[in-house]
Amino acid sequence: MEEKQLTIEEVLEKYGNIELYFSSYYKYSFTYTYKKDNLEIIGSYGGNSDDIYRYDVTPNKKVLVKFYKESLQHLTIVEDGKIVFNYSDY
């Protein structure tokens, strides 16, 4: 039986204030990550060469999970080894 994933509203309530750190840039997409104990969050935004100039990206920059609500390209949250949220607009 497949477990029910969290909704975006539940994700923002539970994880919205966690700081993600810039980890990579590839093909117009900026990726940010967080990993501690049993929680891993991977998020990306961008993906469009016309839009990336709007993003302020610098080394060691932190963004909050709730930042992704408006510009979400991809967000995966893994807790205790299980995917509790997975979104992609690819």
N, C-alpha and C positions, 0 to 999 in steps of 0.2 A: 504494500500500500504506500503510495506516494504521500509524503508529508506536505502540508499546505505551506506555501511560502508567505513571508510577510508582505503586507502591502507597502507602497511607498510612504504612506502616512505613518505606519508602524515603524518603518526604517528611520524616518526622520525623527520620530519621538525617541526611539531607543539609541540611535547611533549618530544623530544629527550634529552633535557637538564634538565628535571625535575628529582630531586633526590628522589629515592625510599628508604625506610628504611626497614632493615631486620625485619620481624615480626614473622616468624615461620619456623620450619623444620619438615617435616613429610615424611617418606618413601622415603628417598634420594632426596627430593625436597625442595629447599630453596624458601621461599616466601617473597617478598618485597612489600610494599604498600606505597601509598601516598593518603592523603585525605585533601582537603582544599576547603572550600566554596562549589561550585557546581561540583567539579572535584574529581573523585576517580580512582586510577590506582592500579591494582593488577597484579603482575607479578611473575612468578616462573621459575626456571631453575634447572637442575639436572635431577632427576628421574631415574638415572642409577647408580648402586653401583660402577661400574667400572670407572665412570667419576667424581664423586663428590669430590674425593681427589684433583682435580685440582682447585676447587673453594676456594677462601679465604673468609671465613665468620667469622665475629666477631660482638659482640654486638655493636649496634649503627652505624654499617657500612652503608654507603649510596652508591647506585649505580645509574647511569643515565639510563633513559629509553633506550637510544641508545645502551647500553651494551647488551641488549637482542637480537639484530639483529642476532648475530652469535650463541647464545646458547638458543634461545627461546624455552621454553616448553609450557608456557601459558602466555597470556597477555590480560587483559580486561581493557578497558577504558570506564568509565561512566561519561558523562557530561550532566548536567541539567536533570538527571534522565533517560537518554537514553544511551544505549550501542552504542558507536560510533566506537569501534573496539573490536573484540574478536577473539583470535587465541588460538588454543590448538593443540598440537601434540599427545595428549593422544590416 
